[in-house]
């Protein structure tokens, strides 16, 4: 068992990483069931596989699980689903002292967290992430949001969970594609500021993607610790430190928008292609050695992740992709900061990027 604390002034919270933690969920969740009930939100894919394990763990504890099944997929991060969830909670008589439990991947976590932040002006919120991407990234740090027609995650707020329970063994039921997509977020921590961890990824990706328990646990613990430190330094992205976590996301969100936020390109795949593009663009600007960009692309290719526009199956004019970027949350004063790199483990925030140059770069990319 490993416990990591996200150190925040008045709302620090623990993250517990433990194989088979789901079997002991009642022990960990009892303190959050103030009315002897928990509102559990999951989706139609995760529900049949993992919800019975959680319900069995709660059986006999005196805790009543009140369950809502959400549609699976990115389209659930919508006004319509947010309204449906909040109406359901109110119909169930939710109180501010109640706790919502997000049992699922990033979509479920984002939607549940946002609902928790606004119902009765804020109730409790616990994350039980069931995808690798959610375990190493979206369940930690308190970003909650829904999408809009203008772009991804444009409506939301920072709302920290009270507890995160991570059981690496639930990943055994995760489809291979989703496991690879989550691995992109693992690699990200090496590319941001830890070249040694990227080297670890190169050496251990095969074991991890074959669901080796030790490799998975090591990657999850390392990633969560890295993110917890950054979030503690810059909870709401005010200093720019937390922006490092967005490596690959500016390009990646544009690719997601172009593909309609659909299963054509899931989030982790878009991030992988986005990171490769960020390194390639850094080479274009003369700030990164081409060998580093080639090494990043080669590793992504080796694990079956997209590493270019072509491998992401995105064929669109560069200007159209840049138009998608114009809706980015980080846009300020007509300027869009970009996460670029001086090398592996040397990411930085660039505030002087010419979007027309980005459009030209994307036109030239294949």
Secondary structure as the mmCIF struct_conf table of DSSP 4:
data_model
#
loop_
_struct_conf.conf_type_id
_struct_conf.id
_struct_conf.beg_label_comp_id
_struct_conf.beg_label_asym_id
_struct_conf.beg_label_seq_id
_struct_conf.end_label_comp_id
_struct_conf.end_label_asym_id
_struct_conf.end_label_seq_id
STRN STRN1 UNK A 2 UNK A 6
TURN_TY1_P TURN_TY1_P1 UNK A 9 UNK A 11
STRN STRN2 UNK A 13 UNK A 17
TURN_TY1_P TURN_TY1_P2 UNK A 19 UNK A 20
HELX_RH_3T_P HELX_RH_3T_P1 UNK A 21 UNK A 24
HELX_RH_AL_P HELX_RH_AL_P1 UNK A 25 UNK A 29
HELX_RH_3T_P HELX_RH_3T_P2 UNK A 30 UNK A 32
TURN_TY1_P TURN_TY1_P3 UNK A 34 UNK A 35
BEND BEND1 UNK A 36 UNK A 36
STRN STRN3 UNK A 37 UNK A 43
TURN_TY1_P TURN_TY1_P4 UNK A 44 UNK A 45
HELX_RH_AL_P HELX_RH_AL_P2 UNK A 46 UNK A 46
HELX_RH_PI_P HELX_RH_PI_P1 UNK A 47 UNK A 51
HELX_RH_AL_P HELX_RH_AL_P3 UNK A 52 UNK A 58
TURN_TY1_P TURN_TY1_P5 UNK A 59 UNK A 62
HELX_LH_PP_P HELX_LH_PP_P1 UNK A 63 UNK A 63
STRN STRN4 UNK A 64 UNK A 70
HELX_LH_PP_P HELX_LH_PP_P2 UNK A 71 UNK A 72
BEND BEND2 UNK A 73 UNK A 73
HELX_RH_3T_P HELX_RH_3T_P3 UNK A 74 UNK A 76
BEND BEND3 UNK A 77 UNK A 78
HELX_RH_AL_P HELX_RH_AL_P4 UNK A 79 UNK A 91
TURN_TY1_P TURN_TY1_P6 UNK A 92 UNK A 93
TURN_TY1_P TURN_TY1_P7 UNK A 96 UNK A 97
STRN STRN5 UNK A 99 UNK A 104
BEND BEND4 UNK A 105 UNK A 105
HELX_RH_AL_P HELX_RH_AL_P5 UNK A 106 UNK A 118
HELX_RH_3T_P HELX_RH_3T_P4 UNK A 119 UNK A 121
STRN STRN6 UNK A 124 UNK A 129
BEND BEND5 UNK A 131 UNK A 131
HELX_RH_AL_P HELX_RH_AL_P6 UNK A 132 UNK A 133
HELX_RH_PI_P HELX_RH_PI_P2 UNK A 134 UNK A 138
TURN_TY1_P TURN_TY1_P8 UNK A 139 UNK A 139
BEND BEND6 UNK A 140 UNK A 141
STRN STRN7 UNK A 143 UNK A 148
TURN_TY1_P TURN_TY1_P9 UNK A 149 UNK A 150
STRN STRN8 UNK A 151 UNK A 158
BEND BEND7 UNK A 162 UNK A 162
STRN STRN9 UNK A 163 UNK A 166
HELX_RH_3T_P HELX_RH_3T_P5 UNK A 168 UNK A 173
BEND BEND8 UNK A 174 UNK A 174
HELX_RH_AL_P HELX_RH_AL_P7 UNK A 176 UNK A 193
HELX_RH_AL_P HELX_RH_AL_P8 UNK A 195 UNK A 209
TURN_TY1_P TURN_TY1_P10 UNK A 210 UNK A 211
HELX_RH_AL_P HELX_RH_AL_P9 UNK A 213 UNK A 233
TURN_TY1_P TURN_TY1_P11 UNK A 235 UNK A 236
BEND BEND9 UNK A 237 UNK A 241
HELX_RH_3T_P HELX_RH_3T_P6 UNK A 242 UNK A 246
TURN_TY1_P TURN_TY1_P12 UNK A 247 UNK A 248
HELX_RH_AL_P HELX_RH_AL_P10 UNK A 249 UNK A 258
TURN_TY1_P TURN_TY1_P13 UNK A 259 UNK A 261
BEND BEND10 UNK A 262 UNK A 262
TURN_TY1_P TURN_TY1_P14 UNK A 263 UNK A 264
BEND BEND11 UNK A 265 UNK A 265
HELX_RH_AL_P HELX_RH_AL_P11 UNK A 267 UNK A 284
TURN_TY1_P TURN_TY1_P15 UNK A 285 UNK A 286
BEND BEND12 UNK A 287 UNK A 288
HELX_RH_AL_P HELX_RH_AL_P12 UNK A 290 UNK A 302
TURN_TY1_P TURN_TY1_P16 UNK A 303 UNK A 304
BEND BEND13 UNK A 308 UNK A 308
TURN_TY1_P TURN_TY1_P17 UNK A 309 UNK A 313
HELX_RH_AL_P HELX_RH_AL_P13 UNK A 318 UNK A 325
TURN_TY1_P TURN_TY1_P18 UNK A 326 UNK A 327
TURN_TY1_P TURN_TY1_P19 UNK A 329 UNK A 330
STRN STRN10 UNK A 332 UNK A 332
TURN_TY1_P TURN_TY1_P20 UNK A 333 UNK A 334
STRN STRN11 UNK A 335 UNK A 335
STRN STRN12 UNK A 338 UNK A 341
BEND BEND14 UNK A 342 UNK A 343
TURN_TY1_P TURN_TY1_P21 UNK A 344 UNK A 345
STRN STRN13 UNK A 347 UNK A 350
BEND BEND15 UNK A 351 UNK A 351
HELX_RH_AL_P HELX_RH_AL_P14 UNK A 355 UNK A 364
#
